[in-house]
Amino acid sequence: MMNKPFDLIDGGCILQNNANRIVFLILYILISIALIIYVIIYRVIVLENHSVPQVIVRIGGMLVNFNYALAINLILKQTMTIIRRLYYLRLFISVDDHIDAHRLVGTMLFISALIHSLAYAINFAINLNGHSWFSLIFTTAA
């Protein structure tokens, strides 16, 4: 009898063997969602700024800042040594897979920077205020 690709026994082993990766991914997603919610609440409720492109610009910018800081920390040798020494940090951050985590964060950094840039271009295209789109993007006329 052939085994199914994802048997329950194998599924338990997969979860157990990749616990660090799964925890890192869940924490990464939760922090990203929390940052998105924070920016939406701050821009819409506190500042009463209801411009959708500006909120998307700020979300992209916040994610760029977070991803950049995380990507740098994931590749630093001294940081990995500190994480490897501390047991509780080692449970949540995959020390042996920091290159793969760095690649994931770098990909998300590129996507969030792309969203940030496109939202800025759309925001400038919507709010020309008597200037041309070219002068708003490439000069300090605004």
N, CA, C and O atoms as a GROMACS GRO file, in nm:
protein
  568
    1MET      N    1   0.084  -0.118   0.000
    1MET     CA    2   0.000   0.000   0.000
    1MET      C    3   0.088   0.124   0.000
    1MET      O    4   0.181   0.136   0.080
    2MET      N    5   0.059   0.216  -0.089
    2MET     CA    6   0.139   0.338  -0.101
    2MET      C    7   0.094   0.442   0.000
    2MET      O    8  -0.024   0.453   0.033
    3ASN      N    9   0.191   0.518   0.048
    3ASN     CA   10   0.159   0.625   0.142
    3ASN      C   11   0.106   0.745   0.067
    3ASN      O   12   0.144   0.771  -0.047
    4LYS      N   13   0.017   0.817   0.131
    4LYS     CA   14  -0.031   0.943   0.076
    4LYS      C   15   0.080   1.046   0.088
    4LYS      O   16   0.166   1.033   0.175
    5PRO      N   17   0.079   1.146   0.003
    5PRO     CA   18   0.186   1.246   0.010
    5PRO      C   19   0.194   1.316   0.146
    5PRO      O   20   0.304   1.344   0.194
    6PHE      N   21   0.079   1.344   0.207
    6PHE     CA   22   0.079   1.412   0.337
    6PHE      C   23   0.003   1.327   0.437
    6PHE      O   24  -0.113   1.354   0.468
    7ASP      N   25   0.068   1.225   0.485
    7ASP     CA   26   0.011   1.140   0.588
    7ASP      C   27   0.006   1.217   0.720
    7ASP      O   28   0.080   1.313   0.738
    8LEU      N   29  -0.080   1.176   0.810
    8LEU     CA   30  -0.087   1.243   0.940
    8LEU      C   31   0.043   1.226   1.017
    8LEU      O   32   0.087   1.319   1.086
    9ILE      N   33   0.102   1.110   1.007
    9ILE     CA   34   0.229   1.086   1.077
    9ILE      C   35   0.338   1.174   1.016
    9ILE      O   36   0.415   1.238   1.088
   10ASP      N   37   0.344   1.178   0.884
   10ASP     CA   38   0.442   1.263   0.818
   10ASP      C   39   0.413   1.410   0.842
   10ASP      O   40   0.505   1.491   0.854
   11GLY      N   41   0.285   1.446   0.849
   11GLY     CA   42   0.250   1.584   0.876
   11GLY      C   43   0.301   1.630   1.010
   11GLY      O   44   0.347   1.743   1.024
   12GLY      N   45   0.293   1.544   1.110
   12GLY     CA   46   0.348   1.577   1.241
   12GLY      C   47   0.498   1.596   1.236
   12GLY      O   48   0.552   1.685   1.301
   13CYS      N   49   0.566   1.512   1.158
   13CYS     CA   50   0.711   1.526   1.143
   13CYS      C   51   0.746   1.654   1.068
   13CYS      O   52   0.844   1.720   1.101
   14ILE      N   53   0.668   1.688   0.969
   14ILE     CA   54   0.694   1.809   0.893
   14ILE      C   55   0.680   1.930   0.984
   14ILE      O   56   0.764   2.020   0.981
   15LEU      N   57   0.574   1.933   1.065
   15LEU     CA   58   0.556   2.045   1.157
   15LEU      C   59   0.666   2.050   1.261
   15LEU      O   60   0.715   2.157   1.296
   16GLN      N   61   0.705   1.934   1.311
   16GLN     CA   62   0.808   1.930   1.414
   16GLN      C   63   0.944   1.968   1.356
   16GLN      O   64   1.020   2.041   1.421
   17ASN      N   65   0.977   1.923   1.238
   17ASN     CA   66   1.106   1.953   1.179
   17ASN      C   67   1.118   2.097   1.132
   17ASN      O   68   1.229   2.152   1.127
   18ASN      N   69   1.007   2.160   1.100
   18ASN     CA   70   1.010   2.297   1.049
   18ASN      C   71   0.944   2.395   1.145
   18ASN      O   72   0.890   2.497   1.101
   19ALA      N   73   0.947   2.368   1.272
   19ALA     CA   74   0.879   2.453   1.370
   19ALA      C   75   0.937   2.594   1.370
   19ALA      O   76   0.862   2.692   1.378
   20ASN      N   77   1.069   2.607   1.360
   20ASN     CA   78   1.131   2.739   1.359
   20ASN      C   79   1.086   2.821   1.239
   20ASN      O   80   1.055   2.940   1.251
   21ARG      N   81   1.082   2.757   1.123
   21ARG     CA   82   1.039   2.828   1.003
   21ARG      C   83   0.894   2.873   1.012
   21ARG      O   84   0.859   2.984   0.974
   22ILE      N   85   0.810   2.783   1.064
   22ILE     CA   86   0.667   2.813   1.075
   22ILE      C   87   0.643   2.926   1.175
   22ILE      O   88   0.565   3.017   1.149
   23VAL      N   89   0.710   2.920   1.290
   23VAL     CA   90   0.695   3.024   1.391
   23VAL      C   91   0.746   3.158   1.337
   23VAL      O   92   0.681   3.260   1.357
   24PHE      N   93   0.860   3.157   1.269
   24PHE     CA   94   0.912   3.281   1.210
   24PHE      C   95   0.814   3.338   1.108
   24PHE      O   96   0.789   3.459   1.108
   25LEU      N   97   0.759   3.254   1.023
   25LEU     CA   98   0.665   3.300   0.922
   25LEU      C   99   0.538   3.356   0.985
   25LEU      O  100   0.487   3.458   0.941
   26ILE      N  101   0.487   3.288   1.088
   26ILE     CA  102   0.366   3.337   1.155
   26ILE      C  103   0.394   3.469   1.224
   26ILE      O  104   0.313   3.562   1.213
   27LEU      N  105   0.506   3.481   1.295
   27LEU     CA  106   0.541   3.608   1.360
   27LEU      C  107   0.561   3.719   1.259
   27LEU      O  108   0.519   3.833   1.281
   28TYR      N  109   0.626   3.688   1.148
   28TYR     CA  110   0.648   3.787   1.043
   28TYR      C  111   0.516   3.837   0.986
   28TYR      O  112   0.498   3.958   0.969
   29ILE      N  113   0.424   3.747   0.959
   29ILE     CA  114   0.294   3.784   0.904
   29ILE      C  115   0.214   3.866   1.006
   29ILE      O  116   0.151   3.965   0.970
   30LEU      N  117   0.217   3.824   1.133
   30LEU     CA  118   0.143   3.896   1.236
   30LEU      C  119   0.197   4.037   1.258
   30LEU      O  120   0.120   4.132   1.274
   31ILE      N  121   0.330   4.052   1.258
   31ILE     CA  122   0.388   4.185   1.273
   31ILE      C  123   0.354   4.273   1.153
   31ILE      O  124   0.324   4.392   1.169
   32SER      N  125   0.360   4.216   1.034
   32SER     CA  126   0.325   4.293   0.914
   32SER      C  127   0.178   4.338   0.917
   32SER      O  128   0.148   4.452   0.882
   33ILE      N  129   0.090   4.249   0.959
   33ILE     CA  130  -0.053   4.284   0.969
   33ILE      C  131  -0.074   4.391   1.076
   33ILE      O  132  -0.153   4.484   1.057
   34ALA      N  133  -0.003   4.378   1.188
   34ALA     CA  134  -0.014   4.478   1.295
   34ALA      C  135   0.033   4.615   1.247
   34ALA      O  136  -0.028   4.717   1.280
   35LEU      N  137   0.142   4.619   1.170
   35LEU     CA  138   0.189   4.746   1.116
   35LEU      C  139   0.090   4.806   1.018
   35LEU      O  140   0.069   4.928   1.017
   36ILE      N  141   0.029   4.724   0.936
   36ILE     CA  142  -0.072   4.772   0.841
   36ILE      C  143  -0.191   4.830   0.915
   36ILE      O  144  -0.240   4.938   0.881
   37ILE      N  145  -0.238   4.759   1.018
   37ILE     CA  146  -0.351   4.807   1.097
   37ILE      C  147  -0.316   4.937   1.168
   37ILE      O  148  -0.398   5.029   1.174
   38TYR      N  149  -0.194   4.945   1.222
   38TYR     CA  150  -0.151   5.067   1.290
   38TYR      C  151  -0.152   5.187   1.195
   38TYR      O  152  -0.201   5.295   1.230
   39VAL      N  153  -0.099   5.168   1.075
   39VAL     CA  154  -0.095   5.279   0.979
   39VAL      C  155  -0.236   5.320   0.939
   39VAL      O  156  -0.265   5.439   0.928
   40ILE      N  157  -0.323   5.224   0.917
   40ILE     CA  158  -0.461   5.257   0.879
   40ILE      C  159  -0.530   5.334   0.991
   40ILE      O  160  -0.596   5.435   0.965
   41ILE      N  161  -0.516   5.286   1.114
   41ILE     CA  162  -0.581   5.355   1.227
   41ILE      C  163  -0.522   5.494   1.244
   41ILE      O  164  -0.595   5.591   1.264
   42TYR      N  165  -0.391   5.506   1.238
   42TYR     CA  166  -0.327   5.635   1.261
   42TYR      C  167  -0.361   5.735   1.152
   42TYR      O  168  -0.393   5.850   1.182
   43ARG      N  169  -0.355   5.693   1.026
   43ARG     CA  170  -0.378   5.787   0.916
   43ARG      C  171  -0.526   5.823   0.902
   43ARG      O  172  -0.559   5.938   0.873
   44VAL      N  173  -0.615   5.728   0.922
   44VAL     CA  174  -0.757   5.753   0.897
   44VAL      C  175  -0.827   5.813   1.019
   44VAL      O  176  -0.903   5.908   1.006
   45ILE      N  177  -0.801   5.757   1.137
   45ILE     CA  178  -0.876   5.801   1.256
   45ILE      C  179  -0.806   5.916   1.326
   45ILE      O  180  -0.869   6.018   1.356
   46VAL      N  181  -0.675   5.903   1.354
   46VAL     CA  182  -0.606   6.006   1.431
   46VAL      C  183  -0.583   6.132   1.348
   46VAL      O  184  -0.616   6.242   1.392
   47LEU      N  185  -0.526   6.117   1.229
   47LEU     CA  186  -0.498   6.233   1.144
   47LEU      C  187  -0.615   6.274   1.055
   47LEU      O  188  -0.612   6.379   0.992
   48GLU      N  189  -0.718   6.191   1.051
   48GLU     CA  190  -0.835   6.213   0.966
   48GLU      C  191  -0.797   6.238   0.822
   48GLU      O  192  -0.851   6.326   0.756
   49ASN      N  193  -0.704   6.159   0.774
   49ASN     CA  194  -0.658   6.167   0.635
   49ASN      C  195  -0.722   6.050   0.560
   49ASN      O  196  -0.682   5.935   0.579
   50HIS      N  197  -0.820   6.079   0.476
   50HIS     CA  198  -0.895   5.973   0.412
   50HIS      C  199  -0.852   5.946   0.268
   50HIS      O  200  -0.925   5.879   0.194
   51SER      N  201  -0.739   5.995   0.227
   51SER     CA  202  -0.691   5.972   0.092
   51SER      C  203  -0.633   5.830   0.084
   51SER      O  204  -0.534   5.799   0.149
   52VAL      N  205  -0.696   5.746   0.004
   52VAL     CA  206  -0.655   5.606  -0.005
   52VAL      C  207  -0.512   5.591  -0.058
   52VAL      O  208  -0.436   5.512  -0.002
   53PRO      N  209  -0.472   5.663  -0.163
   53PRO     CA  210  -0.334   5.648  -0.208
   53PRO      C  211  -0.230   5.688  -0.103
   53PRO      O  212  -0.125   5.625  -0.093
   54GLN      N  213  -0.260   5.790  -0.024
   54GLN     CA  214  -0.166   5.829   0.081
   54GLN      C  215  -0.157   5.724   0.190
   54GLN      O  216  -0.048   5.701   0.244
   55VAL      N  217  -0.268   5.661   0.223
   55VAL     CA  218  -0.265   5.553   0.324
   55VAL      C  219  -0.185   5.434   0.270
   55VAL      O  220  -0.108   5.373   0.344
   56ILE      N  221  -0.203   5.402   0.142
   56ILE     CA  222  -0.126   5.292   0.082
   56ILE      C  223   0.021   5.327   0.076
   56ILE      O  224   0.106   5.240   0.097
   57VAL      N  225   0.053   5.454   0.047
   57VAL     CA  226   0.193   5.498   0.048
   57VAL      C  227   0.254   5.478   0.186
   57VAL      O  228   0.365   5.427   0.198
   58ARG      N  229   0.181   5.518   0.289
   58ARG     CA  230   0.233   5.504   0.426
   58ARG      C  231   0.246   5.358   0.467
   58ARG      O  232   0.340   5.322   0.538
   59ILE      N  233   0.152   5.274   0.425
   59ILE     CA  234   0.162   5.130   0.455
   59ILE      C  235   0.286   5.073   0.388
   59ILE      O  236   0.363   5.001   0.452
   60GLY      N  237   0.306   5.105   0.260
   60GLY     CA  238   0.425   5.057   0.190
   60GLY      C  239   0.553   5.106   0.255
   60GLY      O  240   0.649   5.031   0.268
   61GLY      N  241   0.554   5.233   0.296
   61GLY     CA  242   0.672   5.288   0.361
   61GLY      C  243   0.701   5.222   0.494
   61GLY      O  244   0.817   5.194   0.525
   62MET      N  245   0.597   5.196   0.573
   62MET     CA  246   0.617   5.130   0.702
   62MET      C  247   0.669   4.987   0.682
   62MET      O  248   0.756   4.943   0.757
   63LEU      N  249   0.616   4.916   0.584
   63LEU     CA  250   0.663   4.781   0.557
   63LEU      C  251   0.805   4.781   0.501
   63LEU      O  252   0.882   4.689   0.530
   64VAL      N  253   0.840   4.882   0.422
   64VAL     CA  254   0.977   4.893   0.373
   64VAL      C  255   1.073   4.912   0.491
   64VAL      O  256   1.177   4.846   0.497
   65ASN      N  257   1.039   5.000   0.584
   65ASN     CA  258   1.124   5.022   0.701
   65ASN      C  259   1.142   4.895   0.783
   65ASN      O  260   1.253   4.859   0.821
   66PHE      N  261   1.030   4.826   0.810
   66PHE     CA  262   1.036   4.703   0.888
   66PHE      C  263   1.116   4.595   0.817
   66PHE      O  264   1.202   4.530   0.879
   67ASN      N  265   1.090   4.574   0.690
   67ASN     CA  266   1.159   4.469   0.615
   67ASN      C  267   1.308   4.499   0.600
   67ASN      O  268   1.390   4.407   0.605
   68TYR      N  269   1.342   4.625   0.581
   68TYR     CA  270   1.483   4.661   0.568
   68TYR      C  271   1.559   4.632   0.697
   68TYR      O  272   1.667   4.575   0.694
   69ALA      N  273   1.502   4.672   0.810
   69ALA     CA  274   1.567   4.648   0.939
   69ALA      C  275   1.579   4.498   0.966
   69ALA      O  276   1.682   4.451   1.016
   70LEU      N  277   1.475   4.423   0.935
   70LEU     CA  278   1.479   4.279   0.958
   70LEU      C  279   1.577   4.209   0.863
   70LEU      O  280   1.647   4.118   0.905
   71ALA      N  281   1.582   4.251   0.738
   71ALA     CA  282   1.674   4.190   0.643
   71ALA      C  283   1.819   4.212   0.683
   71ALA      O  284   1.902   4.122   0.671
   72ILE      N  285   1.850   4.332   0.731
   72ILE     CA  286   1.986   4.360   0.775
   72ILE      C  287   2.021   4.275   0.897
   72ILE      O  288   2.130   4.219   0.905
   73ASN      N  289   1.929   4.266   0.992
   73ASN     CA  290   1.956   4.188   1.113
   73ASN      C  291   1.967   4.039   1.086
   73ASN      O  292   2.040   3.969   1.156
   74LEU      N  293   1.897   3.990   0.985
   74LEU     CA  294   1.904   3.847   0.955
   74LEU      C  295   2.037   3.806   0.894
   74LEU      O  296   2.073   3.688   0.900
   75ILE      N  297   2.110   3.898   0.837
   75ILE     CA  298   2.234   3.862   0.769
   75ILE      C  299   2.357   3.895   0.852
   75ILE      O  300   2.467   3.852   0.818
   76LEU      N  301   2.341   3.973   0.961
   76LEU     CA  302   2.456   4.008   1.044
   76LEU      C  303   2.506   3.887   1.122
   76LEU      O  304   2.428   3.817   1.186
   77LYS      N  305   2.635   3.864   1.116
   77LYS     CA  306   2.695   3.747   1.180
   77LYS      C  307   2.686   3.755   1.332
   77LYS      O  308   2.656   3.656   1.398
   78GLN      N  309   2.711   3.872   1.388
   78GLN     CA  310   2.707   3.888   1.533
   78GLN      C  311   2.565   3.869   1.587
   78GLN      O  312   2.546   3.812   1.695
   79THR      N  313   2.466   3.916   1.512
   79THR     CA  314   2.327   3.898   1.555
   79THR      C  315   2.291   3.750   1.556
   79THR      O  316   2.224   3.704   1.649
   80MET      N  317   2.332   3.677   1.456
   80MET     CA  318   2.304   3.534   1.453
   80MET      C  319   2.374   3.460   1.567
   80MET      O  320   2.321   3.363   1.621
   81THR      N  321   2.493   3.506   1.603
   81THR     CA  322   2.564   3.445   1.716
   81THR      C  323   2.490   3.470   1.846
   81THR      O  324   2.480   3.380   1.929
   82ILE      N  325   2.438   3.589   1.865
   82ILE     CA  326   2.362   3.620   1.986
   82ILE      C  327   2.234   3.538   1.992
   82ILE      O  328   2.199   3.484   2.096
   83ILE      N  329   2.164   3.528   1.880
   83ILE     CA  330   2.041   3.450   1.875
   83ILE      C  331   2.070   3.303   1.902
   83ILE      O  332   1.993   3.236   1.970
   84ARG      N  333   2.180   3.253   1.849
   84ARG     CA  334   2.217   3.114   1.869
   84ARG      C  335   2.247   3.084   2.016
   84ARG      O  336   2.220   2.973   2.064
   85ARG      N  337   2.302   3.181   2.088
   85ARG     CA  338   2.334   3.163   2.230
   85ARG      C  339   2.211   3.164   2.319
   85ARG      O  340   2.205   3.090   2.417
   86LEU      N  341   2.112   3.246   2.286
   86LEU     CA  342   1.994   3.261   2.370
   86LEU      C  343   1.887   3.161   2.329
   86LEU      O  344   1.839   3.163   2.216
   87TYR      N  345   1.849   3.075   2.422
   87TYR     CA  346   1.759   2.964   2.393
   87TYR      C  347   1.623   3.011   2.344
   87TYR      O  348   1.570   2.958   2.246
   88TYR      N  349   1.565   3.110   2.411
   88TYR     CA  350   1.430   3.152   2.376
   88TYR      C  351   1.424   3.222   2.240
   88TYR      O  352   1.325   3.207   2.168
   89LEU      N  353   1.525   3.297   2.206
   89LEU     CA  354   1.528   3.356   2.072
   89LEU      C  355   1.546   3.248   1.966
   89LEU      O  356   1.492   3.259   1.856
   90ARG      N  357   1.623   3.145   1.999
   90ARG     CA  358   1.647   3.037   1.904
   90ARG      C  359   1.519   2.961   1.874
   90ARG      O  360   1.506   2.902   1.767
   91LEU      N  361   1.423   2.960   1.968
   91LEU     CA  362   1.296   2.893   1.945
   91LEU      C  363   1.212   2.963   1.839
   91LEU      O  364   1.141   2.898   1.762
   92PHE      N  365   1.221   3.097   1.834
   92PHE     CA  366   1.135   3.173   1.744
   92PHE      C  367   1.201   3.212   1.613
   92PHE      O  368   1.133   3.229   1.512
   93ILE      N  369   1.332   3.224   1.613
   93ILE     CA  370   1.402   3.268   1.492
   93ILE      C  371   1.487   3.152   1.442
   93ILE      O  372   1.568   3.096   1.516
   94SER      N  373   1.468   3.116   1.318
   94SER     CA  374   1.541   3.003   1.260
   94SER      C  375   1.685   3.045   1.230
   94SER      O  376   1.712   3.115   1.132
   95VAL      N  377   1.775   3.003   1.316
   95VAL     CA  378   1.914   3.045   1.305
   95VAL      C  379   1.982   2.978   1.186
   95VAL      O  380   2.057   3.042   1.113
   96ASP      N  381   1.956   2.852   1.168
   96ASP     CA  382   2.023   2.779   1.060
   96ASP      C  383   1.967   2.815   0.923
   96ASP      O  384   2.032   2.790   0.821
   97ASP      N  385   1.850   2.871   0.921
   97ASP     CA  386   1.786   2.906   0.794
   97ASP      C  387   1.779   3.057   0.774
   97ASP      O  388   1.688   3.106   0.707
   98HIS      N  389   1.874   3.129   0.830
   98HIS     CA  390   1.866   3.274   0.822
   98HIS      C  391   1.886   3.326   0.680
   98HIS      O  392   1.838   3.435   0.647
   99ILE      N  393   1.954   3.251   0.596
   99ILE     CA  394   1.969   3.293   0.456
   99ILE      C  395   1.835   3.285   0.383
   99ILE      O  396   1.800   3.374   0.306
  100ASP      N  397   1.760   3.176   0.407
  100ASP     CA  398   1.628   3.164   0.345
  100ASP      C  399   1.532   3.270   0.398
  100ASP      O  400   1.453   3.326   0.323
  101ALA      N  401   1.540   3.298   0.530
  101ALA     CA  402   1.455   3.402   0.587
  101ALA      C  403   1.494   3.538   0.530
  101ALA      O  404   1.406   3.620   0.503
  102HIS      N  405   1.623   3.562   0.510
  102HIS     CA  406   1.670   3.686   0.450
  102HIS      C  407   1.617   3.700   0.308
  102HIS      O  408   1.580   3.810   0.265
  103ARG      N  409   1.614   3.592   0.235
  103ARG     CA  410   1.562   3.593   0.098
  103ARG      C  411   1.412   3.623   0.097
  103ARG      O  412   1.365   3.700   0.013
  104LEU      N  413   1.337   3.563   0.190
  104LEU     CA  414   1.194   3.590   0.200
  104LEU      C  415   1.168   3.737   0.234
  104LEU      O  416   1.084   3.802   0.172
  105VAL      N  417   1.241   3.788   0.332
  105VAL     CA  418   1.224   3.928   0.372
  105VAL      C  419   1.266   4.021   0.259
  105VAL      O  420   1.204   4.125   0.238
  106GLY      N  421   1.372   3.986   0.187
  106GLY     CA  422   1.415   4.067   0.073
  106GLY      C  423   1.310   4.072  -0.037
  106GLY      O  424   1.290   4.176  -0.099
  107THR      N  425   1.244   3.960  -0.061
  107THR     CA  426   1.137   3.956  -0.160
  107THR      C  427   1.020   4.044  -0.116
  107THR      O  428   0.964   4.118  -0.196
  108MET      N  429   0.984   4.035   0.010
  108MET     CA  430   0.876   4.118   0.062
  108MET      C  431   0.916   4.266   0.064
  108MET      O  432   0.831   4.353   0.046
  109LEU      N  433   1.044   4.292   0.085
  109LEU     CA  434   1.095   4.430   0.079
  109LEU      C  435   1.077   4.486  -0.062
  109LEU      O  436   1.035   4.600  -0.078
  110PHE      N  437   1.110   4.406  -0.162
  110PHE     CA  438   1.092   4.450  -0.301
  110PHE      C  439   0.946   4.477  -0.332
  110PHE      O  440   0.913   4.577  -0.396
  111ILE      N  441   0.857   4.387  -0.289
  111ILE     CA  442   0.714   4.403  -0.316
  111ILE      C  443   0.659   4.526  -0.246
  111ILE      O  444   0.584   4.602  -0.306
  112SER      N  445   0.696   4.545  -0.119
  112SER     CA  446   0.645   4.662  -0.048
  112SER      C  447   0.704   4.792  -0.103
  112SER      O  448   0.635   4.894  -0.104
  113ALA      N  449   0.828   4.791  -0.150
  113ALA     CA  450   0.886   4.910  -0.213
  113ALA      C  451   0.815   4.940  -0.346
  113ALA      O  452   0.794   5.056  -0.381
  114LEU      N  453   0.779   4.836  -0.419
  114LEU     CA  454   0.705   4.854  -0.543
  114LEU      C  455   0.567   4.913  -0.517
  114LEU      O  456   0.523   5.003  -0.588
  115ILE      N  457   0.498   4.861  -0.414
  115ILE     CA  458   0.367   4.915  -0.377
  115ILE      C  459   0.380   5.061  -0.335
  115ILE      O  460   0.299   5.146  -0.373
  116HIS      N  461   0.483   5.090  -0.255
  116HIS     CA  462   0.508   5.225  -0.207
  116HIS      C  463   0.530   5.321  -0.324
  116HIS      O  464   0.472   5.430  -0.327
  117SER      N  465   0.613   5.282  -0.420
  117SER     CA  466   0.643   5.368  -0.535
  117SER      C  467   0.524   5.387  -0.626
  117SER      O  468   0.497   5.499  -0.671
  118LEU      N  469   0.451   5.280  -0.653
  118LEU     CA  470   0.333   5.291  -0.740
  118LEU      C  471   0.225   5.376  -0.675
  118LEU      O  472   0.158   5.454  -0.742
  119ALA      N  473   0.207   5.361  -0.544
  119ALA     CA  474   0.106   5.442  -0.475
  119ALA      C  475   0.145   5.590  -0.476
  119ALA      O  476   0.058   5.676  -0.488
  120TYR      N  477   0.275   5.620  -0.465
  120TYR     CA  478   0.319   5.759  -0.476
  120TYR      C  479   0.289   5.814  -0.615
  120TYR      O  480   0.241   5.926  -0.628
  121ALA      N  481   0.317   5.736  -0.718
  121ALA     CA  482   0.290   5.782  -0.855
  121ALA      C  483   0.140   5.805  -0.876
  121ALA      O  484   0.101   5.903  -0.940
  122ILE      N  485   0.058   5.716  -0.824
  122ILE     CA  486  -0.088   5.732  -0.836
  122ILE      C  487  -0.135   5.854  -0.757
  122ILE      O  488  -0.220   5.930  -0.803
  123ASN      N  489  -0.078   5.872  -0.638
  123ASN     CA  490  -0.115   5.988  -0.557
  123ASN      C  491  -0.079   6.118  -0.628
  123ASN      O  492  -0.157   6.213  -0.627
  124PHE      N  493   0.038   6.124  -0.689
  124PHE     CA  494   0.077   6.242  -0.763
  124PHE      C  495  -0.010   6.263  -0.886
  124PHE      O  496  -0.041   6.376  -0.922
  125ALA      N  497  -0.050   6.153  -0.952
  125ALA     CA  498  -0.135   6.166  -1.070
  125ALA      C  499  -0.274   6.216  -1.034
  125ALA      O  500  -0.337   6.287  -1.112
  126ILE      N  501  -0.322   6.181  -0.916
  126ILE     CA  502  -0.455   6.225  -0.873
  126ILE      C  503  -0.451   6.370  -0.826
  126ILE      O  504  -0.541   6.448  -0.858
  127ASN      N  505  -0.348   6.407  -0.751
  127ASN     CA  506  -0.339   6.540  -0.691
  127ASN      C  507  -0.236   6.626  -0.763
  127ASN      O  508  -0.128   6.650  -0.710
  128LEU      N  509  -0.268   6.671  -0.882
  128LEU     CA  510  -0.173   6.750  -0.960
  128LEU      C  511  -0.160   6.894  -0.909
  128LEU      O  512  -0.050   6.948  -0.910
  129ASN      N  513  -0.268   6.955  -0.865
  129ASN     CA  514  -0.270   7.092  -0.813
  129ASN      C  515  -0.203   7.193  -0.907
  129ASN      O  516  -0.124   7.276  -0.861
  130GLY      N  517  -0.233   7.187  -1.034
  130GLY     CA  518  -0.179   7.283  -1.129
  130GLY      C  519  -0.041   7.251  -1.183
  130GLY      O  520   0.008   7.323  -1.270
  131HIS      N  521   0.023   7.147  -1.135
  131HIS     CA  522   0.155   7.108  -1.183
  131HIS      C  523   0.140   6.989  -1.279
  131HIS      O  524   0.038   6.921  -1.279
  132SER      N  525   0.242   6.967  -1.359
  132SER     CA  526   0.241   6.847  -1.443
  132SER      C  527   0.290   6.728  -1.360
  132SER      O  528   0.360   6.744  -1.260
  133TRP      N  529   0.252   6.610  -1.404
  133TRP     CA  530   0.293   6.488  -1.333
  133TRP      C  531   0.444   6.475  -1.332
  133TRP      O  532   0.503   6.435  -1.231
  134PHE      N  533   0.508   6.510  -1.442
  134PHE     CA  534   0.653   6.502  -1.453
  134PHE      C  535   0.720   6.596  -1.353
  134PHE      O  536   0.818   6.557  -1.288
  135SER      N  537   0.670   6.716  -1.339
  135SER     CA  538   0.733   6.811  -1.246
  135SER      C  539   0.714   6.769  -1.101
  135SER      O  540   0.800   6.794  -1.017
  136LEU      N  541   0.602   6.704  -1.071
  136LEU     CA  542   0.581   6.657  -0.933
  136LEU      C  543   0.672   6.540  -0.900
  136LEU      O  544   0.722   6.530  -0.787
  137ILE      N  545   0.694   6.451  -0.994
  137ILE     CA  546   0.776   6.332  -0.967
  137ILE      C  547   0.924   6.365  -0.964
  137ILE      O  548   0.995   6.318  -0.876
  138PHE      N  549   0.972   6.444  -1.059
  138PHE     CA  550   1.116   6.461  -1.078
  138PHE      C  551   1.174   6.595  -1.034
  138PHE      O  552   1.294   6.618  -1.049
  139THR      N  553   1.091   6.684  -0.980
  139THR     CA  554   1.144   6.812  -0.933
  139THR      C  555   1.092   6.838  -0.792
  139THR      O  556   1.019   6.757  -0.735
  140THR      N  557   1.130   6.951  -0.738
  140THR     CA  558   1.083   6.991  -0.605
  140THR      C  559   0.974   7.097  -0.614
  140THR      O  560   0.960   7.180  -0.524
  141ALA      N  561   0.898   7.095  -0.722
  141ALA     CA  562   0.795   7.196  -0.745
  141ALA      C  563   0.681   7.187  -0.644
  141ALA      O  564   0.618   7.287  -0.613
  142ALA      N  565   0.656   7.070  -0.594
  142ALA     CA  566   0.545   7.052  -0.500
  142ALA      C  567   0.584   7.111  -0.368
  142ALA      O  568   0.506   7.108  -0.273
   0.00000   0.00000   0.00000
